Amino acid sequence: MAITDPIIHPEAAHIIAASGHNVIDSIDPREMTRHAHRVAALLVDATTAAHAATLPINTRIFLLYPETEEIDWKLVATMRADGAFILPAQSPELLAALSENPQHTGTKGSVIVVVSATGGAGCSTCAAWLSTVIPNAVLLDADAYSGGLDLLLGIEDRVGVRWGDLNFLSGGINPEDLLKALPHHEQTRVLTISRTGDHGLGCDQVLAAINCLREHCNVVVDTPVKYVEEIADASDITIVLVPAELRPVAAASRLIQVLRSRRVETVVLVRNRSWAGLSEQEVAHYIDHEVLGVIKHEKRLVKAVENTGLPAASKEIRSLCELIHNAA
């Protein structure tokens, strides 16, 4: 338990005791890190939430608020909390959550964010391939000004809800009903924009959608750079696509520094476009980050997408996607 609020601290301690667990009481970040891997759950308040967000992804975290405050659901999403409660009003609910055996609860899906260091690197293509390779996946289009991932996959005529039909910020969206309502490409569900009307897509909507879906499926997010800090904070792993060229590598170096400062688990893929000025080793040196693999240039890809939609991932791409999924 890492709680500074004098109102909820004694209430939280009482609930932990009632659940049958021993209490480790410390707000020292070093103690939180040291005990994170072996505690049944970590209770934090708004003051200690920032450090809790840096702990291993399998740490069960509950964010607590006094009755004088409202729950910050954006914080809940970005720190990957397992729940949020107002005390003492929701003490019974917190006790029930602490009494659960997590081995018998639903398995969390992985949240995989895909971002490119520059335009034209194939971010959407990579995200789409990843979502078709890993099981039980939803592909989220987080770019309000994209052409639409349904067009990329060739499913623009499929019936199903788009961003403009949903308001995740209002709450009340049933994840299982949503999964049934989304258009799909083979086994992959897709949440993208419509090309008419106001879809109201912003970073808060994307974060709320991730929080809604991550307990029920794997989530792959095609992310624009302008949202990457906030959305990457909610990810289990973030993929950075880097074309093997000077300016994209310079941009990637800055982006990776930011992600590293936020303790985001990051994977780098080098993208060879029609011409590559740098080797894989040179890219790794300049960005100061290991490269997981290389996506080669495919001459026929653009024409195939225009005519029939994105073709199936090659054996090499599938292997990369499986490596990423296993690491998430």
Summary of the structure (lengths in Angstrom):
residues: 328
radius of gyration: 21.0
end to end distance: 26.5
largest distance: 64.4
contacts: 1034
relative contact order: 0.13
helix: 41%
strand: 17%
